Amino acid sequence: MQTFYLTDPGKVRTHNEDNVIILNNNNNEFLLAVADGMGGHKAGEVASAIAIDHLHDEFDKLETFGTKENAIDWLRNIVVEINNKIFDYTSKNPDSKGMGTTLVVAIKTNDYILYGNIGDSSGYVMKNEKLHKVTKDHTLVNLLVSTGELTEEEAKYHPRKNVLMRALGANDPIEIDIFDVDTSVKGLFLCSDGLTNMLTDEQIEKILNSNLSIEEAVVKLIRKSNSRGGTDNISIAYLKKESGDL
């Protein structure tokens, strides 16, 4: 199993509000996560750090995720705990009011793969050299597309395309969407919208299918996003199976 993650401030933002992590344990279980903070005045990076740090701490306490049902319960509980921590922080630090974060997470064990998301950071899989999006963005335009008020093409260029309908620190109660993923996939790929706003799925797929190493591919994706403007922070977490891996 090869893994690599990287985050970059981009070309426009003065600081990076994203946080990203990949963890694994002795049972060959992996946790990947990307959090894209919002709120300005450095509060966004506090929110995303709370999310990633809490995931890290709770993963370290686990010997194993156990059954798929156990892992789903763990994810649901974790996001409630993160949400509570963010609201607790803002209550004690009034200047950070309005801060929040997206979260996209993947759990991979030998028996199952689960994805979860809140907000508009994206979770993809690579299968048969094709990139497939698993998660669904919690945005205003996505809601309008689902109700038929906007077409997919109109949504791409809508002036309010980044308005979130769900985020940690913005909704209480909070719920994470969970997706059960085919275990035969060859790659798990998570990213913030700093990547997907700059590159199409086809452009990402092309680089992931190149002969580059996993590190070189991630670096090239970030470099390409920056060459197209780099209007936001860019974060990627990528797991690629090798032949013989479960």
C-alpha positions in Angstrom: 0.0 0.0 0.0 1.4 3.4 -0.9 0.1 6.6 0.7 0.9 10.2 0.4 -0.7 13.5 1.5 0.1 17.1 1.0 -1.4 20.5 1.5 -0.5 23.8 -0.1 -1.8 27.4 0.5 -2.3 28.1 -3.2 -1.4 31.3 -5.0 -4.0 33.7 -3.5 -4.6 33.0 0.1 -2.2 34.4 2.7 -2.5 31.3 5.0 -3.7 27.7 4.8 -7.0 26.8 6.4 -6.8 23.1 5.2 -5.7 20.2 7.3 -5.0 16.7 6.0 -3.9 13.3 7.4 -3.4 9.6 6.6 -3.1 7.2 9.5 -2.7 3.4 9.7 -2.4 0.8 12.4 -1.0 -2.7 13.0 -4.2 -4.3 11.6 -3.6 -2.9 8.1 -6.4 -0.4 8.6 -6.2 3.1 7.2 -7.9 6.4 7.9 -7.6 9.3 5.4 -9.1 12.7 6.0 -9.2 16.2 4.5 -10.7 19.2 6.3 -11.2 22.6 4.6 -11.6 25.3 7.2 -13.6 28.5 6.8 -14.2 31.7 8.8 -11.2 33.9 8.2 -8.9 35.5 10.8 -7.1 32.2 11.0 -10.3 30.7 12.6 -10.8 28.3 9.7 -7.5 26.6 10.3 -8.5 26.2 14.0 -11.7 24.5 13.0 -10.0 22.1 10.5 -7.2 21.4 13.0 -9.8 20.5 15.7 -11.4 18.0 13.2 -8.1 16.4 12.1 -6.5 16.4 15.6 -9.6 14.7 17.1 -9.7 12.1 14.4 -6.0 11.4 15.1 -6.5 11.1 18.8 -9.5 8.8 18.5 -7.8 6.6 15.9 -4.8 6.2 18.2 -7.2 4.8 20.9 -8.5 2.1 18.5 -6.9 -1.3 18.2 -9.2 -2.0 15.3 -12.3 -0.5 13.7 -14.0 -3.9 14.0 -17.1 -4.6 11.9 -18.4 -2.2 9.2 -21.3 -1.3 11.6 -18.8 -0.4 14.3 -16.8 1.8 12.0 -20.0 3.6 10.8 -21.0 4.2 14.5 -17.4 5.4 15.2 -17.6 7.9 12.3 -21.0 9.2 13.3 -19.9 9.7 16.9 -16.6 11.4 15.9 -18.3 14.1 13.9 -20.7 14.9 16.7 -17.7 15.2 19.1 -15.8 17.4 16.6 -18.9 19.6 16.1 -19.2 20.0 19.9 -15.5 20.9 20.2 -15.8 23.6 17.5 -18.9 25.1 19.1 -17.2 25.0 22.5 -14.2 26.8 21.0 -16.3 29.6 19.5 -18.3 30.1 22.7 -15.0 30.7 24.5 -13.4 32.7 21.7 -16.1 35.1 20.4 -13.9 36.5 17.7 -13.9 33.1 16.0 -17.7 33.0 15.7 -18.7 31.7 12.3 -15.8 29.4 11.9 -16.3 25.9 10.6 -14.9 23.1 8.4 -15.7 20.6 5.8 -14.6 17.0 6.3 -14.1 14.1 3.9 -12.9 10.9 5.4 -12.2 7.3 4.2 -11.7 4.2 6.3 -10.1 1.2 4.6 -9.8 -2.2 6.2 -9.2 -5.7 4.7 -13.0 -6.3 4.7 -14.6 -2.9 3.7 -14.1 0.7 2.6 -16.2 3.5 3.9 -16.3 7.1 2.9 -18.0 10.0 4.8 -18.4 13.6 4.1 -19.8 16.9 5.3 -19.4 19.9 3.1 -17.8 20.1 -0.4 -14.4 18.4 0.0 -14.5 15.4 -2.3 -13.9 11.6 -2.0 -13.0 9.6 -5.1 -12.0 6.1 -6.0 -9.8 4.8 -8.8 -11.2 1.7 -10.5 -10.2 0.3 -13.9 -8.1 3.5 -14.4 -11.2 5.6 -14.1 -11.7 8.3 -11.4 -15.2 8.0 -9.8 -16.6 10.5 -7.3 -18.2 8.8 -4.3 -19.3 11.8 -2.1 -22.0 14.3 -2.8 -21.3 18.0 -2.0 -23.5 19.7 0.5 -23.7 23.0 -1.5 -26.6 25.3 -2.4 -26.0 24.6 -6.2 -26.0 20.9 -5.7 -29.4 21.2 -3.9 -30.6 23.3 -6.9 -29.4 20.6 -9.3 -31.1 17.9 -7.4 -34.4 19.8 -7.5 -34.0 20.5 -11.3 -33.6 24.3 -10.8 -30.1 24.2 -12.2 -28.3 22.0 -14.8 -24.9 20.5 -14.0 -23.3 22.9 -16.5 -25.0 25.9 -14.9 -23.9 24.8 -11.5 -20.2 24.8 -12.5 -20.2 28.5 -13.1 -22.8 29.6 -10.6 -21.7 32.7 -8.5 -22.8 31.0 -5.3 -21.3 27.6 -6.1 -19.3 27.5 -2.8 -22.2 28.3 -0.5 -22.4 25.3 1.9 -25.6 23.8 3.3 -23.8 21.7 5.8 -20.5 22.1 7.7 -18.9 21.2 11.1 -19.4 24.2 13.3 -22.3 25.6 11.3 -25.0 23.0 11.9 -26.2 21.5 15.1 -27.2 18.7 15.2 -24.8 17.5 12.5 -24.9 14.4 10.4 -22.2 12.8 8.1 -23.2 11.1 4.8 -21.6 7.6 4.7 -20.9 5.6 1.6 -20.1 1.9 1.4 -17.4 1.5 -1.3 -16.5 -1.5 -3.5 -13.3 -3.1 -2.0 -11.9 -3.9 -5.4 -11.0 -0.3 -6.1 -7.3 0.4 -6.8 -7.0 3.9 -5.2 -8.6 6.1 -2.6 -8.4 9.9 -3.3 -9.6 12.7 -1.1 -9.2 16.4 -1.8 -10.4 19.9 -0.9 -12.2 22.1 -3.4 -9.0 24.0 -4.0 -8.1 21.1 -6.4 -11.5 20.4 -8.0 -12.2 24.1 -8.6 -9.0 24.3 -10.7 -8.9 20.9 -12.4 -11.6 18.7 -14.0 -12.0 15.0 -12.9 -10.5 14.0 -16.3 -7.4 16.1 -15.7 -6.9 14.6 -12.2 -7.5 11.1 -13.6 -4.9 11.6 -16.4 -2.2 12.5 -13.8 -3.1 9.6 -11.5 -2.9 7.2 -14.4 0.6 8.5 -15.5 3.8 6.7 -14.7 4.6 9.1 -11.9 5.2 7.9 -8.4 2.4 8.6 -5.9 4.3 11.5 -4.5 5.1 13.0 -7.9 1.5 12.7 -9.0 0.2 14.6 -5.9 2.8 17.3 -6.3 2.0 17.6 -10.0 -1.7 18.0 -9.2 -1.0 20.8 -6.8 1.5 22.5 -9.2 -1.1 22.3 -12.0 -3.8 23.8 -9.8 -1.5 26.7 -8.9 -0.5 27.3 -12.5 -4.3 27.7 -13.2 -4.6 30.3 -10.6 -4.4 28.5 -7.2 -7.3 30.5 -5.9 -7.7 28.4 -2.7 -5.8 26.1 -0.4 -5.2 22.7 -2.0 -5.1 19.4 -0.1 -4.8 15.8 -1.2 -4.8 12.5 0.6 -4.1 9.5 -1.7 -3.9 5.8 -1.1 -2.8 3.5 -3.9 -2.9 -0.3 -3.8 0.0 -2.3 -5.0 -0.4 -5.7 -6.6 -1.2 -8.2 -3.9 -2.7 -5.7 -1.5 -6.2 -6.4 -0.1 
